């Protein structure tokens, strides 16, 4: 799977533009410069991989716009070695970025087809350490909890309480909340049951849906 000099250059350029426009840490920009986004989309989308746009993937889902991924990853503010759960594996692109940041990554996907494709692709690209689970993200992964951070990459109708339960105290969840338009909400767990929320702007995500699809 090729990563040509042109693709590398386009990737660096788009990340430099985003770094110039938003306050995103160098670590996140660097991690994103090393993940070949074009290898997470189908061949007919590769030409558009370094445009800052959402792109279609299988099962009617989308890989988020590059800026959205950068902002959302930046909001997590985790440390190397932290345990992070992603809800919505999709292509596996975001999971690869979390890996590059040195986190211990778990990711859930409700579409079996996407789960299987992401598993194969992440392994082929050297991200075999990610623990991928086919299942409903509303339930989280109690068997692997607690997590330092949870990143939800689909729009939840409201704060998923079971996921808050699976955070360490002091842990953080970044989750887009809303129906048509979602507000990016940072949830910080302050005690056994308490948490604070902060709004971080509006985005558009595919919906977080209950159950799994075979
Ligand atoms: N992070 C992905 C973007 C995927 S889009 C990437 O980097 O490519 C959001 C994904 O969330 C979709 O694949 C969708 O199927 C998945 N999703 C929606 N509801 C879910 C749920 N309840 N549990 C797990 N995944 C879910």
Boltz pocket constraint, residues with backbone or C-beta under 6 A from the ligand:
constraints:
  - pocket:
      binder: B
      contacts: [[A, 61], [A, 62], [A, 63], [A, 64], [A, 87], [A, 88], [A, 89], [A, 90], [A, 91], [A, 92], [A, 93], [A, 94], [A, 95], [A, 108], [A, 109], [A, 110], [A, 111], [A, 114], [A, 135], [A, 136], [A, 137], [A, 138], [A, 153], [A, 154], [A, 206], [A, 207], [A, 208], [A, 209], [A, 210], [A, 211]]
      max_distance: 6.0
